[in-house]
C-alpha cells in the first residue's frame, strides 16, 4: 500500500535571549496554517538542544504527497 504522507524534518535555532514559549507558538502557528501539513498524525515541535550559541527546535510535520509520491514542500 502506498503511503499518502511523508514526515518532514526541520531544525530552527533561536537566541538564548528569545522567548522559548513564544518561539514554540510561532512555529506551531506556521505549521498549522499550511494546508499541506496533515492534522493527523499531529505535527511535533519540541526543544531539541541547547547549543553553544542557540536554542534549537525540531519541527516534524507530516505533509501530503502529490500523485507521484513525492513530498510537497511546506511553506515557511
N, C-alpha and C positions, 0 to 999 in steps of 0.2 A: 504494500500500500504506500502511495506517495504521500510524504508529509506536506502539509499545507502551510507550515510556518517554519521560521528559521530564527534561532537565537542570535541576537546582535549584541556585540560587546563594545562598550565604550568606557574609557577611563578619563576622568576630568579632575584636574587639580585646582585648588584654590589656596589663597594665602592663609597663614595661621591667624591673621587678624580678621578674616572674613567670618561672617555669622554662619555657623555649621547648619543650624536648623533651617535658615533661610535658603542656603545652598541646596539642601535636600528638597525643599519645597519647589524651588525654581526648576531643578532637574525633573521632579515629578510632574510639574505643570507642562514642561516642554514635551515630555514623553506622552502625557495624557491627551495633549492637543493634536497630536499627529495621527491622522486617520489610518495610517499604515501600521500603527502599533496595535497589536491584539490586546484585548482586555483579559482574555483567558488563553494561555496562562498569564498571570499577573506579572507586570514588569517588576524587576528587582533593582532597587537603588540602595547602596549601602556604603558606608565609610570603609575604605579598603586598607589604607595605611597612612601613617604619619611619617611622611618622607622628610628628607633633610630641609627642604625649603617649601613644601606644600602639603596640604591635606588632600589625599586622593580618594575619589569616589569611583566606584564601579557602577555602571548603569547597564542592565541586561534586559532590554525589552524583547519581546517576540514580535517579529514582523511577518506580514503576509508575503507569500511568494507569488510571482507572476505565473503565467501559463507555462513558461519554460522551466519552472522550478528554481529560477534564480531569485535571490532575495531582492526586495525592493528597498531602495535607500530610505533611511529615516532622516527627516529634516532636523537640523539642529535648532 
